[in-house]
Amino acid sequence: MKKLLMILSACLFLAPAAFGQDFIKLLRTGTPEQVQAAIDAGAKVNARGSGGMTPIMIAAKFNSNPEVITTLLKAGARVNDESDGPATALMYAAEMNSNPEVITTLLKAGAKDRPNLPAGMEAVETALMWAAENPNPEVVAALLTAGGKINEKDEENNTPLMFAAKSNPNAEVITNLLKAGARLDDKGALNQTALLWAARFNKNPEVIEVLLKAGAKTDDKDLNGKTPMISAGSNPSPEVVAALLKAGGKINEKDAAGRTALMWAAWGNPNPAVVMFLLNAGADGKLKSSDGKTAFDYAADNFNLQKGTDAYKALQSAAGQ
């Protein structure tokens, strides 16, 4: 049944039987000539598929050849249609496409950097926010040149810098956002700064180092009392913890629930090496949270810390058990 549904969904983009290739595949990886041939054979340039995505959205997201976008536009593709997200072709290109020329081609065609908004609604994700997660710095540069707002916030008060700090593995993107005027100390709905996002989610310690060098504070706290060091307890990268320690992060500080970085690492970190790193760096395994648990107690909920593993034994020993 699932296979049948996939075939029916794909048929929204298929040319007639005389054209034997899947239009969706062509939109992703095909040449302008192949896409034009599909259109000539009857493929609909404004048809909608899964999630309400149109051909130009798919091409913008996956195809690095800007001439494919031009081909679709010449055939009547609507550049500012929105998916169910809602999101525009420009937003999909910003998120995933490595070629900034795709961005510029869409912009020249009048692409909007955000969906149409209901009256009175302004807070929404923009193409620049999506681009902040794209590893190619030139994509962000193209949108900034076109007037993208560097410190605009979404509905949860997150800025492009926060998006990049959380998810972008390329520290150069963070560097360029900061040079363009991104504010380090802006805070999201739960009081998260860019450094707090990076400490929790970004596995590249260079991102942490760039933020710290720019003046990010290691003692910032979110609404749950988590500092970057405590947040890093959940990050699979021991190098991120190391970068924060080097910058003065306090290894045994506690959040509002009395939990330390070691407790968070023991509770849910998929990488036992983080637990070992924290212990070797001086994390106190005897400390207890507000609910009376040590890091070893929390380890019972982490299937990555099975009995008999080095990290499990180390936590047990550190707790004095």
Residue pairs with C-beta under 8 A, 6 or more apart in sequence:
9 49
9 50
10 22
10 24
10 49
12 44
12 47
12 48
12 49
13 22
13 23
13 24
13 27
13 43
13 44
13 47
13 49
13 55
14 22
14 23
14 43
15 21
15 23
15 38
15 41
15 42
15 43
16 41
16 42
18 41
19 37
19 38
19 41
19 42
19 43
21 30
21 34
21 38
23 38
23 43
23 55
24 49
24 58
26 34
26 35
26 38
27 35
27 55
27 58
27 59
27 62
27 63
27 68
28 58
28 59
28 62
28 63
29 62
29 63
30 38
30 63
30 68
31 65
31 68
32 65
32 67
32 68
32 70
32 71
35 59
35 68
35 71
35 72
36 71
36 75
39 45
39 71
39 72
39 75
43 55
44 55
45 54
45 55
45 56
45 72
45 75
45 76
45 77
46 54
46 55
46 76
46 77
46 78
46 81
47 54
47 55
48 54
49 58
51 83
51 84
51 85
52 82
52 83
52 84
52 85
53 83
53 92
54 77
54 78
54 81
54 83
54 89
55 72
55 77
56 69
56 72
56 73
56 77
56 78
56 79
56 81
56 89
57 81
57 83
57 87
57 88
57 89
57 92
58 92
59 68
59 69
59 72
59 89
60 69
60 89
60 90
60 92
60 93
60 97
60 102
60 106
61 92
61 93
61 95
61 96
61 97
62 96
62 97
63 69
63 97
63 102
64 97
64 98
64 99
64 102
65 99
65 102
66 99
66 101
66 102
66 104
66 105
69 89
69 102
69 105
69 106
69 109
70 105
73 79
73 109
79 88
79 89
79 90
79 106
79 109
79 110
79 111
80 88
80 89
80 110
80 111
80 112
80 116
81 88
81 89
82 88
82 115
82 116
83 92
85 91
85 115
86 115
86 116
87 115
87 125
87 130
88 111
88 112
88 113
88 114
88 115
88 127
89 106
89 111
90 103
90 106
90 107
90 111
90 112
90 113
90 127
91 113
91 114
91 125
91 126
91 127
91 130
92 130
93 102
93 103
93 106
93 127
94 103
94 127
94 128
94 130
94 131
94 134
94 139
94 143
95 130
95 131
95 133
95 134
96 134
97 103
97 134
97 139
98 134
98 135
98 136
98 139
99 136
100 136
100 138
100 139
100 141
100 142
103 131
103 139
103 142
103 143
103 146
104 142
104 146
107 142
107 146
113 126
113 127
113 128
113 143
113 146
113 148
114 124
114 125
114 126
114 127
115 124
117 124
123 153
123 154
123 155
124 154
124 155
125 154
126 148
126 149
126 152
126 154
126 160
127 143
127 148
128 140
128 143
128 144
128 148
128 149
128 150
128 152
128 160
129 152
129 154
129 158
129 159
129 160
129 163
130 163
131 139
131 140
131 143
131 148
131 160
132 140
132 160
132 161
132 163
132 164
132 167
132 168
132 173
132 177
133 163
133 164
133 166
133 167
133 168
134 140
134 168
134 173
135 168
135 169
135 170
135 173
136 170
137 170
137 172
137 173
137 176
140 148
140 160
140 164
140 173
140 176
140 177
141 176
144 150
144 180
148 160
150 159
150 160
150 161
150 177
150 180
150 181
150 182
151 159
151 160
151 161
151 181
151 182
151 183
151 186
152 159
152 160
153 159
153 186
156 188
156 189
157 186
157 187
157 188
157 189
158 188
158 189
158 192
159 182
159 183
159 186
159 194
160 177
160 182
161 174
161 177
161 178
161 182
161 183
161 184
161 186
161 194
162 186
162 188
162 192
162 193
162 194
162 197
164 173
164 174
164 177
164 194
165 174
165 194
165 195
165 197
165 198
165 202
165 207
165 211
166 197
166 198
166 200
166 201
166 202
167 201
167 202
168 174
168 202
168 207
169 202
169 203
169 204
169 207
170 204
171 204
171 206
171 207
171 209
171 210
174 194
174 207
174 210
174 211
175 210
178 184
178 210
178 214
182 194
184 193
184 194
184 195
184 211
184 214
184 215
184 216
185 193
185 217
186 193
186 194
187 193
188 197
190 222
190 223
190 224
191 220
191 221
191 222
191 223
192 222
193 216
193 217
193 220
194 211
194 216
195 208
195 211
195 212
195 216
195 217
195 218
195 220
195 228
196 220
196 222
196 226
196 227
196 228
196 231
198 207
198 208
198 211
198 228
198 240
199 208
199 228
199 229
199 231
199 232
199 235
199 240
199 244
200 231
200 232
200 234
200 235
201 235
202 208
202 235
202 240
203 235
203 236
203 237
203 240
204 237
204 240
205 237
205 239
205 240
205 242
205 243
208 228
208 240
208 243
208 244
208 247
209 243
212 218
212 243
212 247
216 228
218 227
218 228
218 229
218 244
218 247
218 248
218 249
219 227
220 227
220 228
221 227
221 255
222 231
224 255
224 256
224 257
225 254
225 255
225 256
225 257
226 255
227 249
227 250
227 253
227 255
228 244
228 249
229 241
229 244
229 245
229 249
229 250
229 251
229 253
229 261
230 253
230 254
230 255
230 259
230 260
230 261
230 264
231 264
232 240
232 241
232 244
232 249
232 261
233 241
233 260
233 261
233 262
233 263
233 264
233 265
233 269
233 274
233 278
234 264
234 265
234 268
234 269
235 241
235 269
235 274
236 269
236 270
236 271
236 274
237 271
237 274
238 271
238 273
238 274
238 276
238 277
241 261
241 274
241 277
241 278
241 281
242 277
242 281
245 251
245 281
251 260
251 261
251 262
251 278
251 281
251 282
251 283
252 260
252 262
252 282
252 283
252 284
252 287
253 260
253 261
254 260
254 287
254 289
257 289
257 290
257 291
258 288
258 289
258 290
258 291
259 267
259 289
259 290
259 298
260 283
260 284
260 287
260 289
260 295
261 278
261 283
262 275
262 278
262 279
262 283
262 284
262 285
262 287
262 295
263 287
263 289
263 293
263 294
263 295
263 298
264 298
265 274
265 275
265 278
265 295
266 275
266 295
266 296
266 298
266 299
266 302
266 305
266 315
267 295
267 298
267 299
267 301
267 302
268 301
268 302
269 275
269 302
269 304
270 304
271 304
272 304
272 305
272 309
272 310
272 311
272 312
273 311
275 295
275 299
275 305
275 311
275 314
275 315
276 310
276 311
276 314
279 285
279 314
279 315
279 318
283 295
283 318
284 318
285 294
285 295
285 296
285 315
285 317
285 318
285 319
285 320
286 294
286 318
286 319
286 320
287 294
287 295
288 294
289 298
294 315
294 319
295 315
295 318
295 319
296 315
296 316
296 318
296 319
296 321
297 319
299 305
299 311
299 312
299 315
305 311
305 312
305 315
306 312
